[in-house]
Amino acid sequence: MILRPGSGQAKPVVIFAVGNPSRGDDAIGPHCCGQLEKWLENEKLNAGFELIEDFQLQIEHALDLHGRQLALFIDAGQNTPAPYVFRRVHPSTAIAHTTHALPPEAVLQVYRQTEGRDPPPAFVLCVRGESFELGEGLSPAAAQHCAAAMKRLADLCREATLADWEQAC
C-alpha cells in the first residue's frame, strides 16, 4: 500500500524498485524487491520500510517522499560496474544514464520544486544488468549481481541511518 500525504504515518524509509519483469535483466529491481520484502519480514524490520515497485519512475513518485528519513532507488544499469554501485543522489534536472526515462535525481527535483524544500537524503543501488531483451528472464550474471546486492541491502536495512548509508558509499 502506498501512503499519500495526509493518509497516515509514513514509514521512515521508502525503497523504490524499478524495472520491467518482462525485459530480461530490467527485472533486477522487482527481483530484489521481492527478496527484500521476504527478508524484512523474516527479520521483523518491515515496520520501518515501505517498498514501492513500478516499471519506471514517474513525477508522482515525489509524493512518496513525504515524511521520510531516507529514500533508496533500486534499478538495473547497463554498463554499471559489477556487481553494483551504491551512491548518494541529489535533486537535479540533468539526465542520468539508467534504463528509464525519469532518473531518481529528477524525482528528487520534482519534490524540491513542489514542496519548496529539500527531499529526504536519497541513494541509488544500481545493479549491473547484461541483457534487456523483451521476453527474456533474469540472466545468470544478473542473478549473481542481485545476490551481492541483497547482502548490501541487508546491511543497509539493519543500519538505516544517514551516517551509516553515507559511510557505505
C-alpha angles and dihedrals in degrees: 000000000000114000115217125200110286094017097098143296114329118225113249096246127042119195119195115200110195129192150087115261089205094061106070113244091008081084090073093099096051091040092054090043092057092048092045093050091056092044093050091051093048091048091045090235099117093103090073099049137062116198119205119187122192140153091244141349118272131190088253089068087075086076089061090063093068114119096003129138094199139009129202128191118201117195144147118256133202113223090007112150109260132289096007147308122235115194144150118254132200135199112284142154091213119112116253127207105247134123091258135073098233114049124205091254089062092051088052090049091052088053091050092048097046098039099036091228139078119281121239116282107284136199138187127220103195111187119200115252125193107188127030101176120146113257095017125122128227110301119238090246091052091049089056091048089050091053090054091046091052090058089054091046091052090052092047093050093048090054105031100172130119092240093052094046092048090050090050089059 
